[in-house]
Amino acid sequence: MTALVDEHPHLGVEPVLRQLNIPSSTYYRWRKAEKQPCERRRRDAELTGRIRQVHEDSGGI
């Protein structure tokens, strides 16, 4: 959803949220989480990177 607003800034945030029936507080919470992810999301991202590296090192197995 945030990508839609980013790709079409001329539409405006509030009209898009209204049309999609999404509270503005939800949108701004998503935005904050993108900039300041919680500890779990940071750890998950780190582990995902490590898993991908192991997968690549093993020849995709």
C-alpha positions as YAML, in Angstrom:
chain: A
units: angstrom
residues:
- id: 1
  name: MET
  ca: [0.00, 0.00, 0.00]
- id: 2
  name: THR
  ca: [2.79, 2.41, 0.81]
- id: 3
  name: ALA
  ca: [4.28, 1.67, -2.62]
- id: 4
  name: LEU
  ca: [1.05, 2.87, -4.25]
- id: 5
  name: VAL
  ca: [1.29, 6.21, -2.48]
- id: 6
  name: ASP
  ca: [5.03, 6.45, -3.28]
- id: 7
  name: GLU
  ca: [4.50, 5.73, -6.98]
- id: 8
  name: HIS
  ca: [1.55, 8.13, -7.33]
- id: 9
  name: PRO
  ca: [2.18, 11.08, -4.99]
- id: 10
  name: HIS
  ca: [-0.15, 13.25, -7.08]
- id: 11
  name: LEU
  ca: [-3.10, 11.23, -5.72]
- id: 12
  name: GLY
  ca: [-2.43, 12.31, -2.14]
- id: 13
  name: VAL
  ca: [-2.23, 10.11, 0.92]
- id: 14
  name: GLU
  ca: [-5.58, 10.92, 2.51]
- id: 15
  name: PRO
  ca: [-7.76, 10.35, -0.59]
- id: 16
  name: VAL
  ca: [-6.06, 7.00, -1.26]
- id: 17
  name: LEU
  ca: [-6.53, 5.89, 2.33]
- id: 18
  name: ARG
  ca: [-10.17, 6.95, 2.28]
- id: 19
  name: GLN
  ca: [-10.78, 5.03, -0.95]
- id: 20
  name: LEU
  ca: [-9.11, 1.91, 0.46]
- id: 21
  name: ASN
  ca: [-10.86, 2.32, 3.82]
- id: 22
  name: ILE
  ca: [-7.55, 2.36, 5.71]
- id: 23
  name: PRO
  ca: [-7.23, 4.57, 8.79]
- id: 24
  name: SER
  ca: [-4.51, 7.19, 8.46]
- id: 25
  name: SER
  ca: [-3.05, 6.05, 11.78]
- id: 26
  name: THR
  ca: [-2.44, 2.60, 10.25]
- id: 27
  name: TYR
  ca: [-0.67, 4.10, 7.26]
- id: 28
  name: TYR
  ca: [1.60, 6.26, 9.40]
- id: 29
  name: ARG
  ca: [2.34, 3.30, 11.71]
- id: 30
  name: TRP
  ca: [3.43, 1.31, 8.61]
- id: 31
  name: ARG
  ca: [5.64, 4.20, 7.54]
- id: 32
  name: LYS
  ca: [7.27, 4.42, 10.97]
- id: 33
  name: ALA
  ca: [7.88, 0.65, 11.00]
- id: 34
  name: GLU
  ca: [9.65, 0.94, 7.62]
- id: 35
  name: LYS
  ca: [12.05, 3.54, 9.05]
- id: 36
  name: GLN
  ca: [12.41, 2.06, 12.54]
- id: 37
  name: PRO
  ca: [11.76, -1.68, 12.41]
- id: 38
  name: CYS
  ca: [11.29, -3.48, 15.71]
- id: 39
  name: GLU
  ca: [13.96, -5.82, 17.06]
- id: 40
  name: ARG
  ca: [12.19, -8.91, 15.70]
- id: 41
  name: ARG
  ca: [12.01, -7.52, 12.15]
- id: 42
  name: ARG
  ca: [15.68, -6.52, 12.28]
- id: 43
  name: ARG
  ca: [16.64, -9.98, 13.51]
- id: 44
  name: ASP
  ca: [14.45, -11.66, 10.88]
- id: 45
  name: ALA
  ca: [16.08, -9.59, 8.13]
- id: 46
  name: GLU
  ca: [19.54, -10.56, 9.38]
- id: 47
  name: LEU
  ca: [18.64, -14.24, 9.54]
- id: 48
  name: THR
  ca: [17.06, -14.13, 6.09]
- id: 49
  name: GLY
  ca: [20.30, -12.73, 4.70]
- id: 50
  name: ARG
  ca: [22.30, -15.46, 6.39]
- id: 51
  name: ILE
  ca: [19.94, -18.17, 5.13]
- id: 52
  name: ARG
  ca: [20.19, -16.85, 1.57]
- id: 53
  name: GLN
  ca: [23.99, -16.85, 1.81]
- id: 54
  name: VAL
  ca: [24.08, -20.46, 3.06]
- id: 55
  name: HIS
  ca: [21.68, -21.47, 0.28]
- id: 56
  name: GLU
  ca: [23.87, -19.76, -2.31]
- id: 57
  name: ASP
  ca: [27.09, -21.25, -0.87]
- id: 58
  name: SER
  ca: [25.56, -24.73, -1.02]
- id: 59
  name: GLY
  ca: [24.84, -24.43, -4.71]
- id: 60
  name: GLY
  ca: [21.15, -23.79, -4.20]
- id: 61
  name: ILE
  ca: [20.45, -26.88, -2.15]
...
